[in-house]
Amino acid sequence: MVLYTSKFLRVNYLELQYLMHFYWTDYAGYMDNEGIYHEFLNFLSKRIYKRANQIYVDWRKVEHLVTQETADWFLKYILPKIASHKAYRLAFLLNNPEKLQLPEMVKVNNTVMETGLFSNPDTLMQWLMDGAERKEPGIDEHDHDHGDSCHTH
């Protein structure tokens, strides 16, 4: 499911995996750092109804703009607003992951979340989903009491 799309950023939510995936488009390569901040904040302004246990940020199209300051800003201002209380892992994909330093764990919404830096998307996904909670297809999750009027059988 697409949560957000613009000329520069697309955010997908894989509901069965509770995975939020941020993907920068080719056009994003023409932005500056303020553009990155603006797009993330634009996404947040759309009132997110899905909160992720796993978060995947593909920085490759804007890697020339990504600095330690950018990553730190994401961890401080964006991550707490998109991670669930069951947050599990955060993964960044870069061509040169050694350019960033991330703590091995970050505390988000009173939950400790592992972080990882990757250059290979397959390795990233394998790590991200290893041991992750998954939703069974076709099973509705009810977050309120329907009483006798709810018949899901």
C-alpha positions, -999 to 999 in steps of 0.1 A, spaced: 0 0 0 13 34 -9 12 58 21 28 88 3 40 97 -31 55 128 -46 79 136 -74 108 129 -49 97 104 -23 76 73 -22 66 56 10 52 21 8 37 0 37 39 -37 35 10 -46 58 17 -83 63 53 -75 74 45 -42 93 73 -27 71 75 9 61 98 15 30 110 50 21 123 52 -15 137 83 -31 130 88 -68 154 98 -96 142 134 -93 153 135 -57 189 136 -69 183 172 -78 173 183 -44 193 198 -16 194 188 21 164 210 29 145 191 2 151 159 21 138 174 53 108 190 36 98 156 20 100 137 53 80 164 70 54 165 41 50 128 46 44 132 83 19 160 77 -4 135 59 -14 119 92 0 84 92 -23 56 102 2 28 98 30 25 123 59 2 114 78 -24 133 104 -25 106 116 6 87 136 6 55 151 38 42 167 36 7 191 66 6 209 56 -27 193 83 -50 201 111 -25 233 96 -10 254 126 -21 232 147 3 232 123 32 254 133 60 257 121 96 236 152 105 209 140 81 208 105 97 208 119 132 179 142 123 159 112 109 165 93 141 155 122 163 125 137 145 111 112 121 117 77 135 97 83 167 66 93 147 66 63 124 78 34 146 53 14 165 56 4 201 68 -30 188 95 -14 167 121 -41 158 146 -29 132 157 1 112 178 -4 80 194 22 58 205 13 23 234 32 8 260 25 -19 287 35 7 273 26 41 306 33 58 300 70 54 275 69 83 278 59 120 247 46 137 244 32 172 237 -5 171 205 2 190 182 32 194 154 37 219 121 46 202 88 50 219 102 31 250 113 2 228 149 -7 218 153 -10 180 182 -25 162 198 -4 134 217 -15 103 236 0 74 236 -20 41 248 -17 5 229 -48 -7 191 -47 -7 187 -85 -5 210 -87 26 191 -57 41 157 -74 36 169 -107 50 183 -90 81 153 -67 85 127 -96 84 147 -121 104 125 -128 134 101 -101 126 64 -103 135 42 -110 106 5 -106 101 -14 -136 87 -31 -128 54 -69 -126 55 -71 -121 93 -85 -87 103 -71 -71 134 -97 -54 155 -86 -26 177 -119 -20 194 -147 -40 209 -175 -46 184 -197 -64 209 -223 -88 195 -227 -68 164 -193 -78 150 -194 -110 130 -161 -118 114 -166 -155 111 
